[in-house]
Amino acid sequence: MKFIQQAYKGNNRWWTYFVTLILLIFGWQFIGVIPLLLVAFLHSEDLIAFQNAAGSSFASLGIDSNLYLLLIIFTFLGGLIALLIGIKTVHRRKVMTVLTSREKLDWKRIFFAFTIWAAIGIIMIAMGYFLGPENFIWNFKPIPFTILCLISFFLLPIQTSMEEILFRGYLIQGFGILFRKGFIALILTSVIFGLLHGLNPEVEKLGMITMVYYIGTGLLLGIFTIMDEGMELALGFHAANNIIAAVFVTTNWTVFQTEALLIDTSEPSVDWEMFVPVFVLFPIVIFLFSYKYEWTDWKGKMFDTIRKPIELNEDRFIV
């Protein structure tokens, strides 16, 4: 059974999506954010300072960057748990049906995508460093860096997995069975994914042109999911992207300000590093994955009408 058709294995009435998304927002923005608000409040000198931080960056209160990263990840954990509860209890579906059309997750796919994009990411950072070493400051601090690595490799995938399960799993399946076309689900989820990242400080610094990267990344991960009939490649790719970004390079104007190996001191600008991934590297990765996993029937998976499998009765829900 195709990946998007997995959504039919459950209750798909309109209110189930409404309730589940409300649960997600509540778990993500209300429950998950409590530790972050508490720590920020304890670090503020007065209520006014706390309110000002809430409107800009809690890190401005002097919170340790590793602790701040951990607290941010916790907000995504709250959202992830709420989303999975909604899938399990409201839609009455097995969580695995949102992750893949296979019987179980293919961890080899996850690690393969992680390895490929991590390697490319490191090469890109190395190129940036050697082309402009004056723009970087060596920032290696053994203990903070070790803590950062532990948080990044073991906990940061919570953040990336929450985003992937929401966009490339839950929503791409939901839009897929609503509009009956894979390419419509792909475009809608990619645009929403990009627009939600519009709240990142990078967008404020560089402008809406950054949507090229965010929406382009959404399209890439959506293509992985639809063509490979599962989220494994998207999970591995997204985890590698954020882990490499957090561990190797930081700036004072990006969403992740960490104890990375290097501090980029250059002025924010729109340059080749934004467009090369989308227009050069992403197509190469698509070709590589397509060749390795023998993707076929591109037209059918993207443009054929999505129909409910005959073997599923209207009221058959998996619990």
Buried (B, 14 or more C-beta within 10 A) or exposed (E): EBBBBBBBBBBBEEEBBEBBBEBBEBBBEBBBBEBBBEBBBEBBEEEEBBEBBBEEBBBEBEBBBBBBBBBBBBBBBBBBBBBBBBBBBBBBBBBBBBBBBBEEBBEEBBBBBBEBBBEBBBEBBEEBBEEEEEBBEEBEEEEBBEBBBEBBEEBBBBBBBBBBBBBBBBBBBBBBBBBBBBBBBBBBBBBBBBBBBEEBBBBEBBEEEBBBBBBBBBBBBBBBBBBBBBBBBBBBBBBBBBBBBBBBBBBEBBBBBBBBBBBBEEEBEBEEEBBEBBEEBBEEBBEEBBEEBEBEEEEEBBEBEBEBEEEBEEEEBBE
